[in-house]
Amino acid sequence: MSKTKLIINNNGSIKIEGDFEIMDCDGKVYGLEGRKALGLCRCGLSSNKPFCDGSHRNNFEHEPKAFDLPPMKTK
């Protein structure tokens, strides 16, 4: 099985690709109708949250650059 990818798009959504399921906070699974790729909203403007509907266009600016997180703290 290949890895699921999350791609942080410039000025837009988080694209998710691969074999995945998305659940709400109660554990109920969204019906994705067989999709293997879709966009998740990160601007907060979508009327179809948590999914992107393109509302970010001209209203959201962020150019992501990958970086390393600090080491995890031990308990």
C-alpha positions as CSV (number, residue, x, y, z in Angstrom):
1,M,0.0,0.0,0.0
2,S,1.4,3.4,-0.9
3,K,1.5,6.3,1.6
4,T,-1.3,8.8,1.9
5,K,0.0,12.2,0.9
6,L,-1.1,15.6,2.2
7,I,0.0,18.5,0.0
8,I,-0.2,22.0,1.3
9,N,-1.1,24.1,-1.8
10,N,0.1,27.7,-2.3
11,N,-2.7,30.1,-1.3
12,G,-5.2,27.2,-1.1
13,S,-6.3,23.9,0.1
14,I,-4.6,20.8,1.6
15,K,-4.8,18.2,-1.1
16,I,-5.1,14.6,0.2
17,E,-4.2,11.7,-2.1
18,G,-4.1,8.0,-1.6
19,D,-6.1,5.5,0.4
20,F,-7.8,7.4,3.2
21,E,-11.1,8.0,5.1
22,I,-12.2,11.1,6.9
23,M,-14.1,11.1,10.1
24,D,-15.9,13.8,12.1
25,C,-15.2,14.4,15.8
26,D,-17.8,11.7,16.6
27,G,-16.1,9.0,14.5
28,K,-18.7,9.1,11.7
29,V,-17.1,8.6,8.3
30,Y,-17.8,11.0,5.5
31,G,-19.1,9.3,2.3
32,L,-16.3,10.1,-0.2
33,E,-17.9,8.1,-3.1
34,G,-14.6,6.4,-4.0
35,R,-12.5,9.5,-4.3
36,K,-8.7,9.0,-4.1
37,A,-7.9,12.7,-4.0
38,L,-9.7,15.8,-2.8
39,G,-9.0,19.2,-1.2
40,L,-9.5,20.1,2.4
41,C,-10.3,23.7,3.4
42,R,-7.6,25.6,5.4
43,C,-8.8,29.1,4.9
44,G,-12.1,28.8,6.7
45,L,-14.1,30.3,3.9
46,S,-15.6,27.2,2.3
47,S,-19.3,26.6,2.6
48,N,-18.6,22.9,2.2
49,K,-16.2,22.5,5.2
50,P,-14.1,20.5,5.8
51,F,-13.8,20.3,2.0
52,C,-12.5,23.0,-0.2
53,D,-15.0,24.7,-2.6
54,G,-12.5,27.3,-4.0
55,S,-13.7,30.2,-1.8
56,H,-10.1,30.9,-0.9
57,R,-9.4,32.5,-4.3
58,N,-8.2,36.0,-3.8
59,N,-9.0,35.8,-0.1
60,F,-6.2,33.7,1.4
61,E,-2.5,34.0,1.1
62,H,0.0,31.5,2.4
63,E,3.0,30.0,0.6
64,P,4.0,26.9,2.5
65,K,7.7,25.9,2.9
66,A,8.6,22.6,4.5
67,F,10.5,22.7,7.8
68,D,11.5,20.2,10.5
69,L,9.6,20.2,13.7
70,P,11.5,20.1,17.0
71,P,12.0,16.6,18.5
72,M,9.0,15.2,20.4
73,K,9.1,15.6,24.1
74,T,9.4,12.4,26.1
75,K,6.9,11.7,28.9
